[in-house]
Amino acid sequence: MSESRRFFVGGNHKMNGDTASLSKIAVMLSETQWDKNVEVVVAPPTCYISTLVQHLSKTGVSVSAQNIHEYQKGAFTGEISASMVVDCGATYTILGHSERRHVFGEGNEQIGQKTATALAQGLTVIACIGEQLEERQAGKTMDVCISQLTAFKDNISDWSKVVIAYEPVWAIGTGKVATPEQAQEVHAKIRNWLSENVSSDVAGSVRIIYGGSVNGSSKGLYTYVLLFIMLM
């Protein structure tokens, strides 16, 4: 692994948790002695961003939004803007998550617009890509990933503010798990594509993680986490 790439581990709570359970998680995170070479990011539901920021302000653990709107303000009931996320103290946002794509119908163009907006407001983007099971079985994994990557690339002004999360949809909450070999094969192809379509510097420095879901039962806490596998 490139010396410039810091290990990354993040947790996406999705629509789970409450003040009590998230506070317990914050205490656990704050009491953990983290390796300085590991970056830790937690993505609570939007209404708890400020709470987690306050709990984790002196720990080095970053807080992320789970999504943002592509516009900064307007008549968009229920949405949250990048500037609001920043005002709450978060420094990251997840974009392009498979649930946003396949449950809420967000397309590549809209996700690209959100990416430009997030970066313009100073947020770091966790850019999610990944294929569905039928697409993998049809041999279209990289076709799908490259299409999604291209939408991100066309809207990225600063690659140092981007983490790519390869999340095969068939391995999220299904009980199926991508093997390290499957994940690393896609990671390698992503790096090769970045080298050819962005730059060799970006290909060598950008962090690519594997995202899957697990149930955490420690201390009665329940959460979903993004697991990381970074190419060595």
Summary of the structure (lengths in Angstrom):
residues: 232
radius of gyration: 16.9
end to end distance: 3.7
largest distance: 47.6
contacts: 712
relative contact order: 0.15
helix: 43%
strand: 16%
